[in-house]
């Protein structure tokens, strides 16, 4: 299989399929062969579904040939983080607790991708219940970073990030409660979007923390990310957090220049609040300089300290996650991996007053950010403070969860997009967050 086809993007593939220069069956067959050959090195998949994928690809090919093309996602291969339901397939959340848990119906996002003609390749590795990882004491091994398999690929949407970087598929879905789309996007050198809270339905997705959970697209380019978000966005009356707002055309502004765009740089997040790795700081400074040279109006802005967002978000996350898992933790604690069990049990000692004060604090932080953002069109800051650490370095893995600037936008519910920003001297991806 050619490297060009392995790393073909959604938009490019859609154009080739529409022009009948590429068939969905050819595309899917090639990707399945690549996965079979290489995934033993990276563990991106928990469950590969080749027969299902080929059947869907043949159906797409027949429909497109008959002039019944549903849109640009028709015939496109994709994969799902294994906390997202697919009717008839197991949703395990990478945990012994849910091993063999067959979904009775699609999640709403799965319904939308299938209705658009997408071709599911399988279910992807995650941190256990999107919180405990990377772990080696689970029924499936953790995903590895394709840039260097001895290094962390980020999480909790780990298989999504690893599979995209490895050229296994052009699109995947992840979830993001405190950065779990944007972390693997940073570690794996891909594009990951946590859309605005309520923009994408979470019905049919295993919850971690109800008021912080987001679903979002993971791709290799911004263009492809917009294409996938277009498919999954929209109101769902069955999700109490879903926003009943019109869905804009996410591709409308692609290709326009940034002249006159007001961009605020949240520099204190990665230079004062938490000192970022010098290579990461240099990459961010270079990106800001390029935007200024392209005509953007750059200003440095100040938000509450990064530690305030982290503390507030972690209290809410711990309390809500424990509420989800309390019964299993009491009845089957030994069936959790050690990392997930430790992190989930942190919520057991929180008092109601702690949670309520954090909720009030959250509203204050949200309002302070909104006031600053009223004077800009977009903001830029760090996502991760460091390149990927080794997957066997427990101390560095622990610090990964506080050496980041992703939680602020789970707390506020604002969108966060991570894109690549070059490489470290050791050849590992660097990133920035918009």
N, C-alpha and C positions, 0 to 999 in steps of 0.2 A: 504494500500500500504506500502511495506517495505521501511524503510529509505534507504536501500542499493540501491533500484531501483530509488528512488527520487534523490539521489546524484550520480547516475551512470554517469561516464564520457563518452564523445564521443568515445574515443578509446576503452574503455572497452565494451561499448554497441555494437560497430561495430564488435568486435571479437565475442561477444555472438550471434549477429544476423547472422554473417557469418557461425558460427558453428551450427545454428538452435537451440540454447538454449534459445533464446529470439525472440519474433516476434515483428515487428514494430507496429502492431495493439495493442498488449498487452502493449508495452512500452508507446505509445501515449495515450491509454485509461487510464492508471494509472496516467500519468502526468496531463491529463485533469481533472481527479477526484480530484487530489491534489490541482490544481489551483482553481477549483470550491469551495473547502472546505476552503481554507486559504487566497485567494487573497483579500477578503474583508478587511483583516487586513493590507495589504501591498500596494494595488493599483498598482501593477506592470503593469497590462494590461489596455489599453484603450479599446481594442476590442479583444475578444477571438473568434476564428474561429473553433469550434469543428467539424462541419460537413465537412468543407474543409480538416481539419487535418486527420480525420478518413478516408476519401476517398483517400487521398494521401498515408496514411499508408497502406491501403488495396492494392493499386496499387504497392507500394514498396514490400510488402510481396509476391504478385503474381510474380513479376519480379524476385525477389531473388530466390524464389522456382523454377523458370523455368531456373535458371542458367544465368540470365541476370543482375547480380549485377554490378552496375555502379562504385562502389568504396566504400571507408570506410564511406562516408557521406550518403550513400543510406539508407533511412529509419530513418534518425536521426531527432529528433524534434529540432526546433529552433524557435526563435522569433525575431522580428525586431523593432527597435526604430521607433516611428511613425513620422519620417521625411523621411522614405525610401519607395518608391512607390512599391505597389503590385497591379497589374492589377485587377480592379473590387472592390478593397477595398479603403476606405477613407484614405487619408494621411492628418491628421489634424494638425500636429506639436503641438498638445496639446493646440490649440488656437481656439477661437471663429471665428477668421478671416477665417480659412480653414475648419470649421465644414461642413461636407458633401462633401468635395472635393474628388471625386472619381478618382483614378488614371486610366489613359487610357492604360498604359503599365507598365511592370516591370522596376524597376531600374536594372542596369547592375548587381549589386551584387545579387539581387533577382533572376535574370535569371540564374546566375551561381550556386546559391544554389539549385534552383529548378532542373536545369539540372543534378546536382550531386545526385538527389534523395532525397533532404531534405524535411522535413514535417513541414510546417509553422503552428505554434500554434496560432499566433495572432500578434497584434501591441501593442507596449509598451509605457508606460508613458515616457515623457521627460520634461525638462523645456521648456516653451513656446518658439518656434522657436529656441530651443537649447541655449537660453540665459536668459530667465526670470523665475527664480525659486529658490527654491520651492515656489509655489504660491497657495493661497487658493481662488483666485478670477477668476478662470478659469472654463470651463465646466466640467472638470474632476479633481479630487483631486490629490495632489502630491503623488508620491511613498514614502513608508516608509522603514526604515532600519530593516531587519529581525532580526538583533542582538539586537535591542532595537527600537521599532517602534516610540518612542518619539524622536529619533535622526535622523539626516540627513543621507540620503543614498548616497549623492553625486549627481553630475549631470554634464552635462545635460542628459547623458544616464542613467537616474535614474531607470527606470523600468527594464533595462537590468541588472544592478547591483543587484537590489533588488530581481528580479526573479531568478537569479542564486544562490544567497545566500539562498533563500527560497526553493530551490530544485524544481522549476517549470519547468526547461528545462536545458539541458546541454550546450547550446550555444546560443549566441545572437550577433547581430551586434549593435555597437554604432558608434557615430561620435565624432570627437575630433578637436576643433578649438583652444582651449586654455587649454585643459586638460580634456575634457568631457567624454572620455573613462576611463582615468587613475584616475580621481577623484572618481567615484563610485567604481572602482576596489579597491581603497584604503579604502574607507568608509565601503565597504561590504565584504572585505576579499576574493576577487576573483582575477583572472588574466585578465588584459586588455592590449591590444597591439595597439598602434598608429604606424602603419607601416610607412616606408619612404614615404615622399610626392610623389604622383604620382604612387605608387605601386598598389593601389586599386582604381578602377573607382568610381567617384562621380556622374556620370550621373544618373538622376532619384532620386536624394536625394536633399531635400530642402537646399539651400545654406545658410550659415551664413556669412562667409568671404572667398571669392574664393581662395585667396592665402595661407590661413591657414587651410582650411578644410581637414580633413582626415576621412576615414572610416576604421573600424578595428574590429577584433574579440574579444569577451568577453566570457570567459569560466571559469571553476574552476581550471584548471591545464594548465601548459605550453605545455604539450603534446597535449592536446585538442586544444589549441590556434594555434599551428603549423598546425594541421590538418585542422582547419577552414580557416586559412590564405591561405593554399594551394589551397582551392577551389575558393576563391574570388580574389586572386591576378592575375594580368596580364594586358597587354596593352589594352586600349580602345581608338580607334581613334576618338570617339565622345566626349571624355573628353579632352579639350585642355591642362590640367595639367597632363595627364597620361604619364607615362614613358614607352618608347618602349624598355624594357630591358627583358632578359630571366628571367623566374621565377625559382629560385633554389628549391631544395628539402629541405623544412623547417624542416623536421624531421631527416635529415641525421646526425646531431650532437647530437641529444638527447641521453642521457645516457652516453656520454663521460665525463671523469673527467675534472677538471679545471687546472690540473697541467701544469705550464708554461704559463698559460693565463695571459696576462698583463692587469690588471684592475686598472683604475684610479678612485680615490675617490674624488668626488667634495664635500668636506666637508664644505667649506666656505658657500655654499648655505644654509645649515641648522644649522650652528653654529655661523656665523658672519653676513652674509647678512640679514638673518631672523633667529632668535633664535627659534629652534624647541622645541616642548614639550619634557621635559627630557625623558619620556618613549619612544618617537619616536626616539630620538637621541641614546638612549641606544640600541634599537632594530637594528638600522643601524650599530652601532659599533660592535654589536654581529655578525651580518651578515658578515661584513668585516673580522672579526677575524676568522670565520668559513671558509671563502674562502681562507684566508692565510694559515690556518692549512691544507687545502686540496691541497695546492701546488700552488695556484695562486700567481703571482708576483704583490704585492700591492704597489701602489704609490699614493701620494696625488697630485692632479692636481689643477691648478687655471685657471678659466675662467673669463670673464668679470662679474661684479657684477650681481646678480640675478635681481636687480631692473632695470638694463639696458634692459635686455630681456623683462621684464614685461612692461616697459614703451613703448618700441618699438612695441611689439606685440599688446598692447592695442590700440595704435593709429591706427595701420593698421586694427585691428578688428573693431573698432568703425566706421571708414570711410567706409569700405567695407560693413559692416552690414547695415549702414544707406542707402547706395546706393541700397541695395536689398529691403529695407522696406519703402523708402521715400514716394511712392505713397499711400500706405495703412496708413502710419502715418499721412498724410495730410487729407485723406478722411475718415478714420475710427479709429481715435486714441482711442476712447472710447471702441473699441472692443479688445484692447490689455489688458492684465493684467498689474497692476501698475509696477511690477518689470521689465518686458520686455520693456514696453514703456519708462521707465526712462533710461534703459541701451541703448536702440536703439537711443533715442534722443540725447545721448551724441555725436553721430557722426555728428549731424546737424551743430555744431559750428566749426568743424574742417575746416581749410583752405587747399587748394590744396598743398600749400607749406609744411604744417605740414605732410601731407601724403607722399609726395615725399621725404622729409628729413628722415622720418621713413623707407621708402623703401631703401634708401641709407645706413642708419644706419644698417638695417637688413643685407645687403651684407657684411658690415664690421664685424658684430658679427659672421656671418656664417664663414667667412674666418679665424677669430681668433680661433673659436672653431675647425675648420678643422685642423689648424696647431698644436694644442695641441693633438687632437685625432690621429694624424699621428703616435704617439709613443705608443699607447695603442690598445688593442683589444676590450675593453668594458669599460664603465664607470658605476659607481654606485653612487646614491645620493638619496635624499628624493623625494617623490611625494607630499604627504601632510605633513604639519608640525605638525598636531594635529590629534588625533582621532576625530571621528564624534561628532559634537556639537548637541545640541538640535534643532529640526526642528522649534521651536517657538522662538529661540533666534536670533533676527534680527541682533544684533551687531556681534555675532559670525559668522553668515551666511555671512555677508558682508566681514569679515576678511578672511573667507575661500578662497576667490578669489585672495587674494594677499599672503596669507600664504601657498604658494605652490611652487614647482620647476618644473612645467610642461610646462609653456610657452616657456622656452628656446628652446625646441625641436620642437615646432610648428614654431618658428622663423627660426630655421636652417633647418627644414624639415627632421631631422634625426629620426630614430625610437625610440620609448620609450615603454618599457614594465614594467608594475607594477605587482608585485607579493606580496602575504601576507608575513608578517614578525612577526607574533605572535599577542598578544593581550595586551591591556592596563590592568591596575589593575581593571578597571570598566567593563572589558569583551568586549571592542570594538576593532575591528581589527586595527592593525598597518601594515605598508607596506614599501616597498622599490621600487626604480625605477632603471632600467638598460637601 
